[in-house]
Amino acid sequence: MKTVCGIDLGTQSCKVLLYDYEQKSVLARAQAPVDMIAADDGTREQEAEWYGAALQTCFAAIAKDRPGLTATIAAIGVSGHQHSFVPLDGEGKPLYRVKLWCDTSTAPECAELTARAGGEAALIAETGLPMRPGYTAPKVQWLKNHRPDLFARLRHILLPHDYINFLLTGAYTAEYGDASGTALFNVRTRRWSSWAWDLIDPAIGDALPRLLEPGEAAGTVSSAAAAAFGLPQGALVASGGGDNMMGAIGTGAVKDGFLTMSLGTSGTLFGFSQVPVIDPTGNLAAFCSSTGGWLPLLCTMNCTVASEEFRSLLGLEVRDFDAQAAKASIGAGGLVVLPFFNGERTPNLPNGRASVNGITMANFSRENLARASLESAIFGMRIGMEGFSKLGFKAKEIRLIGGGAKSPLWQRIAAHVMNLPVRVPANDEAAAMGGAIQALWTLEKAAGRNSAGNTIESLVEEHVLLEGGATVDPDAASVAAYTRAYEAYSRYLGALSPLYT
């Protein structure tokens, strides 16, 4: 028996999945938590060493539960949270903590780099992206501004999935999908941008990793990694990708018309395109996919964050919270939540604050607070849906993933706010599954099996299972009610946004 392994390094946890691709069966799963360092100035950081430790915990748990199973791994695919900056010295040792995608302390660096570039339009024209706190480039500038002693020793700029690949193989590599979210990359040409890195420092170009083609291997498991993680030495390590890129593979969004919506700590909405999709407003990120093609994406920084904060405030378990929300009507009786607990990326409000609006004596209830917090996450996604439509993307269906996808109420809200059918894949670990399928694709290519049945599209068709997952179709009355509720949300957003810019 041979298996492929998918690793998903998320913001809050690391997950490992072992998949028997012949029997189409997940044989083992493991998960380990990853902590976060937070400060009131918007700082959100982690120690790079935590990633390797979490990986060791996961593989040790699988080995204990299923002795000998890890020896069957033929290939590994790694997913990691996008944009986070892993700075390494010449020996591959971390120089500083990993500044995360949700770190908004780099807003001054964004303004600095935007001014140096000649404005936001110039940035979008060159790289396809504006300069936002979530992206990697301002984090590099932050290190230069705040720790010039460490910046002088910077030799390798990696993203989290690149760093896991480095731990596994000893090689410094990147791939188009994750690299396109750094703001150091030209999404049209799919190459690092010397124009962009020169905004920070000409020496940055030497610190950027070698780019891999879709389906190309990053390397093989080294003897050191085999000893550290209990893996078979020489197992193939695929190029990997950002969590959204791997989520696209794991949900089947590798061809035109399919959108994936992820309801996790952040909220994302993305879909595959055969051509670059560049949003002049910067609301949609013009990313590349990890399979060839492009992956335009909306990211909001507050999704389950908002519902968890309100759930904690109300002292309810998840199921009870959903039950309370289900008692409220669409639009929560006019109560509207702006869920910007972490600032916000879309719309670009790094200094944003959460608020509850439209409160009256008649609507101020647990039920409406719960409902409004759930609705607010999807209203943020609708901003992206409108952007997709304006840029000519014709959506057919949404594949819903992430922790929030388990909620039947959130499934219904998503279908009606977006006015699209929603399907939930049977496997709820889309990014890890995407990594496993990419590993299989790379394995097939390395073996010279490039037949029509071994394309990424055909492999996704075969291994992404939808049977057994939920399906929700929108109905006209609910769509109309949510259109009115979204208009109320938009009015409060428009009125309060100037307070946070």
C-alpha positions as CSV (number, residue, x, y, z in Angstrom):
1,M,0.0,0.0,0.0
2,K,1.1,3.5,-0.9
3,T,-0.3,6.7,0.6
4,V,0.1,10.5,0.0
5,C,0.2,13.0,2.8
6,G,-1.4,16.4,3.0
7,I,-0.1,18.9,5.6
8,D,-2.1,22.0,6.4
9,L,-0.4,24.6,8.6
10,G,-3.2,26.9,9.7
11,T,-3.1,30.0,11.8
12,Q,-4.4,28.1,14.9
13,S,-3.3,24.5,14.2
14,C,-1.3,22.1,12.1
15,K,-3.2,19.2,10.5
16,V,-1.8,16.1,8.8
17,L,-3.9,13.7,6.7
18,L,-2.8,10.3,5.1
19,Y,-4.7,9.3,2.1
20,D,-4.9,5.9,0.3
21,Y,-5.3,7.1,-3.3
22,E,-6.1,3.6,-4.6
23,Q,-8.9,3.0,-2.2
24,K,-9.9,6.7,-2.0
25,S,-9.9,6.6,1.7
26,V,-8.4,8.8,4.4
27,L,-6.5,6.4,6.7
28,A,-5.3,8.8,9.4
29,R,-5.6,12.4,10.7
30,A,-3.8,14.3,13.4
31,Q,-3.9,17.8,14.7
32,A,-1.7,20.0,16.9
33,P,-2.4,23.5,18.2
34,V,-0.3,26.5,17.3
35,D,-0.2,29.5,19.6
36,M,-0.2,33.2,18.6
37,I,1.4,36.3,20.1
38,A,-0.9,39.3,19.9
39,A,-0.6,43.0,20.9
40,D,-2.9,46.0,20.9
41,D,-1.0,47.7,18.0
42,G,-2.2,44.9,15.6
43,T,0.8,42.7,16.1
44,R,0.0,39.0,15.3
45,E,3.1,36.8,15.4
46,Q,4.3,33.2,15.9
47,E,7.6,31.5,16.5
48,A,8.8,29.5,13.4
49,E,10.0,26.7,15.8
50,W,6.4,26.1,16.7
51,Y,5.7,24.8,13.2
52,G,8.3,22.0,13.3
53,A,7.1,21.1,16.8
54,A,3.5,20.8,15.7
55,L,4.5,18.7,12.8
56,Q,6.4,16.3,15.0
57,T,3.4,16.1,17.3
58,C,1.1,15.2,14.4
59,F,3.3,12.5,12.9
60,A,4.1,11.0,16.4
61,A,0.3,10.7,17.0
62,I,-0.2,8.9,13.7
63,A,2.7,6.6,14.4
64,K,1.4,5.7,17.8
65,D,-2.2,5.1,16.6
66,R,-1.2,3.3,13.3
67,P,2.3,1.9,13.7
68,G,4.1,1.6,10.3
69,L,1.6,3.7,8.4
70,T,3.9,6.7,7.9
71,A,6.3,4.3,6.1
72,T,3.8,4.1,3.3
73,I,4.0,7.8,2.4
74,A,5.2,8.2,-1.2
75,A,4.7,11.9,-1.5
76,I,3.8,15.0,0.6
77,G,1.9,18.2,-0.3
78,V,2.0,21.2,2.1
79,S,-0.5,23.9,2.6
80,G,0.2,27.0,4.7
81,H,-1.4,30.3,5.7
82,Q,-0.5,32.9,3.1
83,H,1.6,36.1,3.3
84,S,3.2,35.4,6.7
85,F,6.9,36.3,6.7
86,V,9.5,33.7,7.8
87,P,12.9,35.5,7.9
88,L,15.9,33.2,7.9
89,D,19.7,33.8,8.2
90,G,22.3,32.2,5.9
91,E,22.1,28.9,7.9
92,G,18.3,28.6,7.7
93,K,17.7,29.8,11.3
94,P,14.8,32.1,12.1
95,L,15.9,35.7,12.7
96,Y,12.7,37.0,14.2
97,R,9.1,35.8,14.9
98,V,6.8,35.1,11.9
99,K,4.6,38.1,11.3
100,L,1.2,36.7,10.2
101,W,-1.2,37.5,7.5
102,C,-3.6,39.0,10.2
103,D,-0.9,41.4,11.5
104,T,-2.0,44.9,10.9
105,S,0.9,46.7,12.6
106,T,2.5,47.2,9.2
107,A,0.0,49.8,8.0
108,P,2.7,52.6,8.2
109,E,5.0,50.4,6.0
110,C,2.2,50.0,3.5
111,A,1.9,53.8,3.3
112,E,5.6,54.1,3.0
113,L,5.9,51.6,0.1
114,T,2.9,53.0,-1.7
115,A,4.3,56.5,-1.7
116,R,7.7,55.2,-2.8
117,A,6.0,53.3,-5.7
118,G,4.1,56.4,-6.9
119,G,0.7,55.4,-5.7
120,E,-1.6,52.4,-5.5
121,A,-2.4,52.5,-9.3
122,A,1.3,52.1,-10.0
123,L,1.5,49.1,-7.7
124,I,-1.5,47.4,-9.3
125,A,-0.1,48.1,-12.8
126,E,3.2,46.4,-12.0
127,T,2.4,43.6,-9.6
128,G,-1.4,43.2,-9.8
129,L,-1.8,44.0,-6.1
130,P,-2.0,47.2,-3.9
131,M,0.1,47.3,-0.7
132,R,-1.9,45.9,2.1
133,P,-0.9,45.0,5.7
134,G,-1.8,41.4,5.1
135,Y,0.8,40.9,2.4
136,T,4.5,40.0,2.9
137,A,6.3,43.0,1.4
138,P,5.3,45.5,4.2
139,K,6.4,42.9,6.8
140,V,9.9,42.8,5.2
141,Q,9.9,46.6,5.3
142,W,8.8,46.5,9.0
143,L,11.9,44.3,9.8
144,K,14.1,46.8,8.0
145,N,12.6,49.7,9.8
146,H,12.4,48.2,13.3
147,R,15.2,45.7,13.4
148,P,17.9,46.8,11.0
149,D,20.4,44.6,12.8
150,L,18.4,41.5,11.9
151,F,17.5,42.8,8.4
152,A,21.2,43.0,7.7
153,R,21.5,39.3,8.3
154,L,18.4,38.3,6.2
155,R,19.3,35.8,3.6
156,H,16.1,33.9,2.9
157,I,12.5,35.2,2.7
158,L,10.0,32.3,3.0
159,L,6.3,31.8,3.5
160,P,5.0,29.3,6.0
161,H,4.5,26.5,3.5
162,D,7.9,27.2,2.0
163,Y,9.4,26.9,5.5
164,I,7.8,23.5,6.0
165,N,9.1,22.4,2.6
166,F,12.5,23.6,3.7
167,L,12.3,21.6,7.0
168,L,11.4,18.5,4.9
169,T,13.9,18.9,2.0
170,G,16.6,21.4,3.0
171,A,15.7,23.4,-0.2
172,Y,14.6,27.0,-0.5
173,T,11.7,27.0,-3.0
174,A,8.4,28.8,-3.7
175,E,5.6,28.4,-6.2
176,Y,3.4,30.8,-8.2
177,G,0.3,30.6,-6.0
178,D,1.7,31.5,-2.6
179,A,4.4,33.8,-4.1
180,S,1.7,35.9,-5.8
181,G,0.4,37.0,-2.4
182,T,3.7,38.6,-1.3
183,A,3.4,41.9,-3.3
184,L,6.9,41.1,-4.5
185,F,5.7,39.2,-7.5
186,N,4.3,40.1,-11.0
187,V,1.1,38.1,-11.2
188,R,0.8,38.6,-15.0
189,T,4.3,37.2,-15.9
190,R,4.4,34.9,-12.8
191,R,7.9,36.0,-11.8
192,W,9.5,37.9,-8.9
193,S,9.4,41.6,-9.5
194,S,12.7,43.5,-9.2
195,W,10.7,46.7,-9.4
196,A,8.7,45.7,-6.3
197,W,11.6,44.4,-4.2
198,D,13.7,47.5,-5.1
199,L,11.1,49.5,-3.2
200,I,12.4,47.9,-0.1
201,D,16.1,47.1,-0.9
202,P,17.9,45.8,-4.0
203,A,19.4,43.0,-1.9
204,I,15.9,41.4,-1.4
205,G,16.1,39.7,-4.8
206,D,18.9,37.5,-3.6
207,A,16.8,36.4,-0.6
208,L,13.8,35.2,-2.6
209,P,13.5,31.5,-3.2
210,R,13.6,29.6,-6.6
211,L,10.2,29.4,-8.2
212,L,8.8,26.0,-9.1
213,E,6.5,25.2,-12.0
214,P,3.0,23.7,-11.2
215,G,3.4,20.0,-10.5
216,E,7.2,20.3,-10.0
217,A,8.6,18.7,-6.8
218,A,10.4,20.9,-4.2
219,G,12.6,17.9,-3.4
220,T,12.6,14.8,-1.3
221,V,12.5,14.1,2.4
222,S,16.0,14.5,3.7
223,S,17.7,12.2,6.2
224,A,17.4,14.9,8.9
225,A,13.7,15.3,8.3
226,A,13.2,11.5,8.2
227,A,14.7,11.3,11.6
228,A,12.9,14.3,13.0
229,F,9.4,13.5,11.8
230,G,9.5,9.7,11.3
231,L,9.0,9.9,7.6
232,P,10.5,7.7,4.8
233,Q,13.7,9.3,3.5
234,G,13.4,10.1,-0.2
235,A,9.6,10.5,-0.2
236,L,8.7,13.2,-2.8
237,V,7.7,16.6,-1.5
238,A,5.4,18.6,-3.9
239,S,5.6,22.3,-4.5
240,G,2.8,22.9,-2.0
241,G,1.0,26.2,-1.9
242,G,-1.0,28.7,0.2
243,D,-4.0,27.5,2.1
244,N,-6.4,29.0,-0.4
245,M,-4.6,27.5,-3.4
246,M,-4.6,24.1,-1.7
247,G,-8.2,24.6,-0.7
248,A,-9.0,25.2,-4.4
249,I,-7.6,21.8,-5.3
250,G,-9.3,20.2,-2.3
251,T,-12.7,21.5,-3.3
252,G,-12.4,21.1,-7.1
253,A,-12.0,24.8,-7.9
254,V,-9.5,24.1,-10.7
255,K,-11.6,25.1,-13.6
256,D,-13.7,28.2,-14.6
257,G,-17.0,28.9,-12.8
258,F,-16.5,27.3,-9.4
259,L,-16.0,29.4,-6.3
260,T,-14.7,28.2,-3.0
261,M,-15.8,30.1,0.2
262,S,-13.8,29.4,3.3
263,L,-15.3,30.2,6.7
264,G,-12.4,30.1,9.1
265,T,-10.6,32.6,11.3
266,S,-10.5,34.7,8.1
267,G,-13.1,34.5,5.4
268,T,-12.0,33.9,1.8
269,L,-13.8,33.6,-1.6
270,F,-11.8,32.5,-4.6
271,G,-12.2,30.9,-8.0
272,F,-10.1,29.6,-10.8
273,S,-9.6,31.6,-14.0
274,Q,-7.7,30.8,-17.2
275,V,-6.6,34.5,-17.5
276,P,-5.4,37.1,-15.0
277,V,-8.2,38.9,-13.1
278,I,-6.8,42.2,-12.0
279,D,-9.1,44.4,-9.8
280,P,-8.3,48.1,-10.2
281,T,-9.9,48.7,-6.8
282,G,-7.7,46.2,-5.0
283,N,-10.6,44.5,-3.2
284,L,-10.0,41.3,-5.1
285,A,-6.5,39.9,-4.8
286,A,-5.0,39.0,-8.2
287,F,-3.4,35.8,-7.2
288,C,-2.1,32.9,-9.3
289,S,-3.3,29.3,-8.7
290,S,-0.9,26.5,-7.8
291,T,-2.1,24.4,-10.8
292,G,-1.5,26.8,-13.6
293,G,-3.9,29.8,-14.3
294,W,-5.0,32.4,-11.8
295,L,-7.0,32.5,-8.5
296,P,-8.7,35.9,-7.9
297,L,-9.5,36.1,-4.2
298,L,-11.3,38.1,-1.6
299,C,-10.1,37.9,2.0
300,T,-11.8,39.3,5.1
301,M,-9.9,39.1,8.4
302,N,-13.0,38.6,10.6
303,C,-15.1,35.5,10.0
304,T,-15.4,33.0,12.8
305,V,-13.6,35.6,14.9
306,A,-16.8,37.5,15.1
307,S,-19.1,34.6,15.9
308,E,-16.7,33.2,18.5
309,E,-16.5,36.6,20.2
310,F,-20.2,36.9,20.4
311,R,-20.6,33.2,21.4
312,S,-18.2,33.7,24.3
313,L,-19.9,36.9,25.3
314,L,-23.3,35.1,25.4
315,G,-21.8,32.0,27.2
316,L,-23.1,29.6,24.6
317,E,-21.8,26.4,23.0
318,V,-21.6,26.3,19.2
319,R,-24.8,24.3,18.7
320,D,-26.7,26.5,21.2
321,F,-25.4,29.7,19.5
322,D,-26.6,28.5,16.1
323,A,-30.0,27.5,17.6
324,Q,-30.4,31.0,19.0
325,A,-29.4,32.6,15.7
326,A,-31.9,30.4,13.9
327,K,-34.7,31.8,16.0
328,A,-34.1,35.3,14.5
329,S,-35.5,36.5,11.2
330,I,-33.3,37.3,8.2
331,G,-31.6,40.7,8.8
332,A,-31.7,40.2,12.6
333,G,-34.6,42.6,13.1
334,G,-32.4,45.5,11.7
335,L,-29.5,44.8,14.1
336,V,-26.2,45.0,12.1
337,V,-22.7,43.9,13.1
338,L,-19.6,45.3,11.6
339,P,-17.2,42.5,12.7
340,F,-13.8,44.2,12.6
341,F,-12.2,42.8,15.7
342,N,-8.9,42.5,13.9
343,G,-9.1,45.6,11.8
344,E,-10.0,44.6,8.3
345,R,-8.4,43.9,4.9
346,T,-11.5,44.1,2.7
347,P,-12.5,46.8,2.9
348,N,-9.1,48.1,3.7
349,L,-9.6,49.3,7.3
350,P,-6.5,48.1,9.3
351,N,-7.6,50.4,12.1
352,G,-11.2,49.2,12.0
353,R,-13.2,48.4,15.1
354,A,-16.1,46.1,15.6
355,S,-19.5,47.6,16.4
356,V,-23.2,46.7,16.8
357,N,-25.5,49.0,15.0
358,G,-29.2,49.7,14.7
359,I,-30.0,48.7,18.3
360,T,-33.6,49.3,19.5
361,M,-35.5,48.1,22.5
362,A,-37.4,45.8,20.2
363,N,-34.4,44.1,18.5
364,F,-31.8,43.9,21.2
365,S,-31.8,40.2,21.9
366,R,-29.5,37.2,22.1
367,E,-31.1,35.7,19.0
368,N,-30.5,38.9,16.9
369,L,-26.9,39.3,18.2
370,A,-26.1,35.8,17.2
371,R,-27.8,36.0,13.8
372,A,-26.2,39.4,13.0
373,S,-22.7,38.1,13.8
374,L,-23.2,35.1,11.4
375,E,-24.7,37.3,8.7
376,S,-21.9,39.9,8.9
377,A,-19.2,37.4,7.8
378,I,-21.2,36.6,4.6
379,F,-22.0,40.2,3.9
380,G,-18.2,40.8,3.8
381,M,-17.9,38.0,1.2
382,R,-20.6,39.6,-0.9
383,I,-18.3,42.6,-1.5
384,G,-16.1,40.1,-3.3
385,M,-18.9,38.5,-5.2
386,E,-19.8,41.9,-6.6
387,G,-16.2,42.4,-7.6
388,F,-16.1,39.0,-9.4
389,S,-19.2,39.9,-11.4
390,K,-17.9,43.3,-12.4
391,L,-14.7,41.7,-13.7
392,G,-16.6,39.2,-15.8
393,F,-16.2,36.1,-13.7
394,K,-19.3,34.0,-14.2
395,A,-19.9,32.0,-11.0
396,K,-21.9,28.7,-11.2
397,E,-21.6,27.3,-7.7
398,I,-19.9,27.8,-4.3
399,R,-18.0,25.0,-2.5
400,L,-18.1,25.8,1.2
401,I,-15.3,24.8,3.5
402,G,-13.8,25.8,6.9
403,G,-15.1,25.4,10.4
404,G,-18.1,27.6,9.7
405,A,-19.2,25.3,6.8
406,K,-20.4,22.7,9.4
407,S,-23.2,25.1,10.4
408,P,-26.5,24.4,8.5
409,L,-27.6,27.9,9.2
410,W,-24.4,29.4,7.8
411,Q,-24.8,27.2,4.7
412,R,-28.3,28.7,4.1
413,I,-27.1,32.3,4.8
414,A,-24.3,31.8,2.3
415,A,-26.6,30.4,-0.4
416,H,-29.1,33.3,-0.1
417,V,-26.7,36.2,0.4
418,M,-24.7,35.1,-2.6
419,N,-27.7,33.8,-4.6
420,L,-25.8,30.7,-5.7
421,P,-26.0,27.0,-5.0
422,V,-23.8,25.9,-2.1
423,R,-22.2,22.5,-1.8
424,V,-20.1,21.2,1.1
425,P,-17.5,18.6,0.2
426,A,-17.7,15.3,2.1
427,N,-14.1,15.8,3.3
428,D,-14.0,18.8,5.7
429,E,-10.2,19.2,5.5
430,A,-10.0,20.8,2.1
431,A,-6.5,22.3,2.3
432,A,-4.9,19.1,3.6
433,M,-6.8,17.1,1.0
434,G,-5.7,19.6,-1.6
435,G,-2.1,19.0,-0.5
436,A,-2.6,15.2,-0.8
437,I,-4.0,15.5,-4.3
438,Q,-1.2,17.8,-5.4
439,A,1.3,15.3,-4.0
440,L,-0.4,12.5,-6.1
441,W,-0.3,14.8,-9.2
442,T,3.4,15.4,-8.6
443,L,4.1,11.7,-8.0
444,E,2.4,10.8,-11.3
445,K,4.3,13.5,-13.2
446,A,7.6,12.4,-11.7
447,A,6.9,8.8,-12.8
448,G,6.2,10.0,-16.3
449,R,2.5,9.2,-16.2
450,N,1.1,12.3,-17.9
451,S,-1.9,10.7,-19.5
452,A,-5.3,12.4,-19.8
453,G,-6.3,10.6,-16.6
454,N,-3.5,12.2,-14.6
455,T,-4.1,15.9,-15.1
456,I,-4.9,17.9,-12.0
457,E,-8.5,18.4,-13.3
458,S,-9.0,14.6,-13.7
459,L,-7.4,13.8,-10.3
460,V,-9.7,16.4,-8.6
461,E,-12.7,14.9,-10.3
462,E,-11.8,11.5,-9.0
463,H,-10.7,12.3,-5.5
464,V,-12.8,15.3,-4.3
465,L,-15.9,13.7,-3.0
466,L,-19.2,15.7,-2.9
467,E,-21.6,12.8,-2.1
468,G,-22.6,13.0,1.5
469,G,-22.0,16.7,1.8
470,A,-24.7,19.2,2.2
471,T,-26.3,21.0,-0.8
472,V,-28.4,24.3,-0.4
473,D,-30.2,26.0,-3.3
474,P,-31.3,29.6,-2.9
475,D,-34.9,30.6,-2.9
476,A,-36.2,33.9,-4.3
477,A,-37.9,35.2,-1.2
478,S,-34.9,34.7,1.1
479,V,-32.5,36.2,-1.6
480,A,-34.7,39.3,-1.7
481,A,-34.8,39.6,2.1
482,Y,-31.0,39.3,2.3
483,T,-30.5,41.9,-0.4
484,R,-32.4,44.3,1.8
485,A,-30.3,43.3,4.8
486,Y,-27.1,43.7,2.9
487,E,-28.1,47.2,1.8
488,A,-28.5,48.1,5.6
489,Y,-25.1,46.6,6.3
490,S,-23.6,48.6,3.4
491,R,-25.1,51.9,4.8
492,Y,-23.5,51.4,8.2
493,L,-20.2,50.4,6.6
494,G,-20.2,53.5,4.4
495,A,-21.0,55.7,7.3
496,L,-18.5,54.3,9.8
497,S,-15.5,53.6,7.5
498,P,-14.2,57.2,7.6
499,L,-13.7,56.8,11.4
500,Y,-11.1,54.1,10.8
501,T,-9.0,55.4,7.8
